[in-house]
Amino acid sequence: MSGNFLLRRNILKNVTRRIPRIGVDAVLLNDEQNITYLTGFFCSGVKLLLLRNGKVLYFIDSMNRTLADEFVKNKQISIITVKGAFSKMLASEVKQRSLKCIGFDSAKFSVNEHKNLSKNLSRVKLVPQIGRMPISDIFSNLRMIKTKEEVLIIKEAARETKRIWGIVDNNINVGMTEIEIAALVDTEVLKAGYKNSFPTIAAVGRNTAYPHAVPTDERLKKNGHAMIDFGIVFKGYCSDLTRIHCNGRINRQIWSFLKTIEEIQNLAIREIKPGVEIKSVVDRTYELFEAKKLSSYLLHSLGHGIGIGVHEAPSFSASNEGVFEAGMILTVEPGLYKVGLGGVRKEDMVLVTSKGCEVLTR
């Protein structure tokens, strides 16, 4: 645990140093992922105020105060027990420190919360963005490049996920329902001491045509295939893996789909290097799908960033104008889906390195 505390301290110092450059007196955060990223501990109702002098105010209710005392051990952070309305307590702290301008992630505050903040902070300017950049994007961009410590944690998460898949794959049998396959995954995740990073997707036969299929009582048939998508949370970081389980001689078109996505995934991985435009790699894969007359079976982007959140920046899509940078970790998950027949997807986690990339889940 102490290593995790050290990681959080280093991240928090790095972030608070940037507050003066943002041009506000403080930043108010409300969301689980950013608060976990900065402090390592979150529970419902927690709010975080990052001050330009490097100090941090951690607001929490009395019921969970003792947990915060246990897990938030950082001299930068002052833990404050909320009594009554949070907006009134915040107003008191803001007045004591003569804060005039506070940035906040407007997408994470409800209309009612925003109304109360505006009422109790009537003399304070609340800004949802700096220039054209929303506060949320500032933190997304910070989280996009992983530290060395984060990379080590995510690599271990990937190794454990791959190990769990090996056990699951060996225990899938003809006649099992999608619900039973998902339960097999979840049981192995729990036995290993982890929790799921998202609800397990398990689909068989024609149901594999739905990228986010919900497990049903449909059974795996002989000469059929199953698509399993799952991940774990390891020391606060997520993994994400999709594999196809084949039983016997599967449908010829499904087999062709599978070979194609493996080819296209390999192409994309070879292209990932620092400085390469993200959209250019997506465009290359789309050209190959089109050449094979399969583009009508595409239903989602090529992948996504992963870290504290299972889906975070960067998006691996044609709309992303950015470039790959060393320290990014993202999934590469081409898929093909034909309603009435079925679909396939293969997903691996990839770390962008100084010279290229490293696949973490092979």
Secondary structure, 3 states (H helix, E strand, C coil): CHHHHHHHHHHHHHHHCCHHHHCCCEEEECCHHHHHHHHCCCCCCCEEEEECCCCEEEEEEHHHHHHHHHHCCCCCEEEEEECCCHHHHHHHHHHHCCCCEEEECHHHCCHHHHHHHHHHCCCCEEECEECCEEHHHHHHHHHHCCCHHHHHHHHHHHHHHHHHHHHHHHHCCCCCEHHHHHHHHHHHHHHCCCEECCCCEEEEHHHHHCCCCCCCCCECCCCCEEEEEECEEECCEECCEEEEEECCCCCHHHHHHHHHHHHHHHHHHHHCCCCCEHHHHHHHHHHHHHHCCCHHHCCCCCEEECCCCCCEEEEECCCCCCECCCCCEEEECCEEEECCCEEEECEEEEEECCCCEEECCC
